[in-house]
Amino acid sequence: MPHRAQTWHIATNTRGTDYVVGPLLGDRVTLDNALAAVGFRVKSDRLFALGNLIDVGANSMDLLSLLSAPWFHAVCGAREDRLLRIFRNPRKSVEDLLSHHGDGGQWLRRCSPEDLAAIRSQLSRLPAALALGHARGIVGLVHGETPLGLSWQPGHPDSVLAATLSHEHRQRAIHGRRRTYAAIRHRRLGHTEPDTLRYAEGAALCLMGSEQTKHPLTLGNQCILPSLAKSSCVYPLDSLFDTLIELTPTEKRESEAFDLHRPRRTASEPFSVKSVVLSGGD
């Protein structure tokens, strides 16, 4: 059965403030503190999370519960997609969840069969890409990157929102880092990055999330946000637009802080939940 990957367009917020946050990594406590610090109002403000909601921290289930809140929106991250692959593989069992998802996935030990079914349903509805309306133009949201050759402009023949329904582009949007790595290598060598790497076509701003940077990294009209654990804050969307027009002498330092080597994931011992079948349709 093919993926029913969702792609969404969300209208401009005319009532309150939009905020964006990098990977949450199971840390509900820090998120609540960050929202309180900015005076977040659930009736008018909105929060957009750039994937990797789960694992590492102790509150993955609490964060997934936010997906039903009207003020919370998220794109699918690499961690969610890896877990979905296990759920969708008819040859996998519950015991495979930890052995294949041991990078901070110990929270799954506490999940009942009903919890696992709910998790699968919630993650299956996460979009690979999300286009957000804003007074300054379209804001593209992905965890990985905007696939090269695609545009965020509505109605474009190679639209990001349409293309990410295909497996290849969906994987680029969720896991991709090629254009980011290539741009950073140019910068570290003292070269100017080509516009094809720096600019996401059709977007006023494109936001991505990464666990590999310690602070926001700007590449043209693209901005990579660090995990909540490293930033301890949510970012007002307007402030992220401001970073694009600043001539920042720290760009080289920012790019040097981005780790081009992915950390190795360590396997964890399997656990046992009796008679749970994860295969089947979504």
C-alpha positions in Angstrom: 0.0 0.0 0.0 1.5 3.4 -0.9 2.1 6.1 1.7 -0.8 8.5 2.2 1.7 11.2 3.1 -0.1 14.5 3.8 0.8 17.9 2.5 -0.8 20.9 3.9 -1.3 24.6 3.3 -2.2 26.7 6.4 -3.5 30.2 6.1 -2.0 33.3 7.5 -2.6 33.9 11.2 -4.6 37.1 11.5 -5.3 36.8 15.2 -2.1 36.2 17.0 1.6 35.2 16.7 3.1 32.2 15.0 6.1 30.5 16.6 8.4 27.8 15.3 10.5 25.3 17.2 13.2 22.8 16.2 13.3 19.1 17.1 11.5 18.6 20.4 13.0 15.2 21.2 10.5 14.2 23.8 11.0 17.2 26.0 7.6 18.5 27.0 8.8 20.3 30.2 11.2 22.6 28.3 8.6 23.2 25.7 6.0 24.3 28.3 8.6 26.6 29.9 9.5 28.1 26.5 5.9 28.8 25.7 5.3 30.4 29.1 8.3 32.6 28.6 6.8 34.2 25.5 3.3 34.4 26.9 1.9 31.9 24.4 -1.9 32.2 24.0 -3.6 29.0 22.8 -6.7 30.8 21.5 -4.8 33.0 19.1 -1.1 31.9 18.7 0.2 28.8 16.8 3.2 26.7 17.2 4.9 24.8 14.3 7.4 22.0 15.1 10.0 21.0 12.6 9.9 17.2 13.1 11.6 14.8 15.5 9.0 15.2 18.1 9.8 11.9 19.7 12.7 10.0 21.4 15.5 10.9 23.8 13.4 12.7 26.4 10.9 11.2 28.7 7.7 12.8 27.3 7.3 11.6 23.8 3.7 10.5 24.4 2.8 13.9 25.9 4.2 15.7 22.8 2.3 13.4 20.5 -0.9 14.3 22.4 -0.4 17.9 21.2 -1.1 16.8 17.6 -4.8 17.0 18.5 -4.5 20.6 19.7 -5.7 23.2 17.1 -2.8 25.5 17.9 -0.1 22.9 17.3 1.2 21.8 13.9 4.2 19.6 12.9 5.9 18.1 9.9 7.2 14.5 9.9 10.8 14.2 11.1 13.4 11.5 10.4 12.6 9.8 13.8 8.9 9.6 13.1 9.5 8.3 9.6 11.8 5.5 10.9 9.2 4.4 13.4 6.5 4.4 10.7 8.7 2.2 8.5 8.7 -0.4 11.3 5.0 -0.2 11.8 4.3 -0.6 8.1 6.7 -3.6 7.6 4.7 -6.8 7.8 7.9 -8.7 8.7 8.5 -6.5 11.8 7.2 -7.2 15.3 7.1 -5.2 18.5 10.5 -6.6 19.5 11.9 -4.8 16.4 10.9 -1.4 17.7 13.7 -1.0 20.1 16.3 -3.1 18.2 15.8 -0.9 15.1 14.8 2.3 16.9 17.2 2.3 19.9 18.3 5.9 19.5 16.3 7.2 22.4 13.4 5.0 21.8 13.2 3.5 25.3 9.9 5.3 25.9 8.3 2.7 23.7 8.8 0.2 26.5 6.0 1.8 28.4 3.5 1.7 25.6 0.5 -0.6 25.6 -0.8 -2.2 22.4 -3.5 0.5 22.3 -0.8 3.2 22.7 1.2 1.7 19.8 -1.9 1.7 17.6 -2.6 5.4 18.5 1.0 6.3 17.8 0.9 4.8 14.4 -2.3 6.6 13.5 -0.9 10.0 14.7 2.4 9.7 12.9 0.7 8.5 9.6 -1.1 11.8 9.4 2.0 14.0 9.7 2.8 15.9 6.5 6.2 15.7 4.8 5.9 19.4 4.0 3.8 22.3 5.2 3.3 25.7 3.5 2.4 28.5 5.9 0.9 31.7 4.8 2.5 35.0 6.0 2.3 38.6 5.1 5.8 38.5 3.6 5.1 35.4 1.5 5.0 31.6 1.8 6.9 29.9 4.6 8.0 26.4 3.7 8.4 23.9 6.6 10.2 20.6 6.3 12.4 18.6 8.6 15.1 17.7 6.0 15.3 20.1 3.0 13.4 21.4 0.0 14.1 18.9 -2.8 16.1 20.6 -5.6 14.0 21.6 -8.6 10.8 22.0 -6.7 9.0 25.2 -5.8 6.9 26.4 -2.9 4.8 28.6 -5.2 1.1 27.4 -5.4 0.2 26.1 -8.8 3.8 25.6 -9.9 4.1 22.5 -12.1 6.8 21.1 -9.8 5.1 22.1 -6.5 6.7 20.9 -3.2 3.3 20.1 -1.7 2.3 17.9 -4.7 5.7 16.3 -5.3 6.2 15.2 -1.7 3.3 12.8 -2.1 5.8 10.7 -4.1 8.2 8.5 -2.1 11.5 10.0 -3.5 10.6 13.6 -2.8 9.0 12.7 0.5 12.3 11.1 1.6 14.2 14.3 0.6 11.8 16.5 2.5 12.1 14.4 5.6 15.7 13.1 5.6 17.5 15.2 3.0 20.6 17.2 3.8 22.5 17.1 0.5 22.0 20.7 -0.4 22.6 21.9 3.1 25.9 19.9 3.4 27.0 21.1 -0.1 26.3 24.8 0.8 28.2 24.5 4.1 31.2 22.9 2.5 31.3 25.8 0.0 31.1 28.3 2.9 33.9 26.5 4.9 36.2 26.7 1.9 35.6 30.4 1.6 33.4 30.2 -1.5 30.0 31.7 -2.1 27.3 29.0 -2.2 25.4 28.7 -5.5 22.0 30.2 -5.5 20.5 26.8 -6.2 21.8 25.6 -2.8 21.0 28.8 -0.9 17.5 29.6 -2.1 14.4 27.5 -1.8 12.4 28.5 -4.9 8.9 30.1 -4.4 9.3 30.7 -0.7 9.9 33.9 1.2 11.4 31.7 4.0 12.1 28.0 4.3 12.6 26.5 7.8 14.2 23.2 8.6 15.0 21.4 11.9 18.3 19.7 12.9 19.9 18.1 15.9 23.3 18.9 14.4 23.5 22.6 15.0 23.7 24.6 18.2 21.9 27.8 17.0 20.0 29.0 13.9 22.0 28.7 10.6 21.0 30.8 7.7 21.6 29.7 4.1 20.0 32.2 1.7 16.3 32.2 2.4 16.6 29.0 4.3 17.0 28.7 8.1 17.9 25.6 10.1 16.8 25.6 13.7 18.5 23.7 16.5 16.7 21.3 18.8 14.8 22.6 21.7 17.3 21.1 24.1 20.0 23.3 22.6 18.0 26.5 22.1 15.5 26.3 25.1 13.2 28.6 23.2 10.5 28.9 20.5 11.1 31.4 17.8 8.6 34.1 16.7 8.2 33.6 13.0 8.7 37.4 12.3 12.1 37.3 14.0 13.3 34.5 11.7 12.5 36.7 8.7 14.7 39.4 10.2 17.7 37.0 10.3 17.6 36.7 6.5 18.2 40.4 5.9 20.9 40.9 8.4 24.6 40.8 7.2 25.8 38.5 9.9 29.6 38.1 10.4 28.9 35.0 12.3 27.7 32.9 9.3 31.1 31.1 9.0 31.1 30.3 12.7 27.5 29.1 12.5 28.3 26.8 9.6 31.4 25.4 11.4 29.2 24.5 14.3 27.0 22.3 12.0 28.1 18.7 12.3 28.4 17.2 8.8 28.9 13.7 10.3 25.7 12.0 11.4 26.0 10.5 14.9 25.9 6.8 15.1 22.8 5.2 16.6 23.3 2.5 19.2 21.1 -0.4 19.4 19.2 -1.2 22.5 18.1 -4.6 23.9 14.7 -5.7 22.7 11.6 -5.8 24.8 8.6 -7.9 24.7 4.9 -7.0 24.3 2.7 -10.1 23.8 0.6 -10.6 20.7 0.8 -7.2 19.1 0.7 -7.1 15.3 2.0 -3.9 13.7 1.3 -4.7 10.1 -1.7 -3.8 8.1 -3.1 -0.7 6.4 -3.1 2.8 7.7 
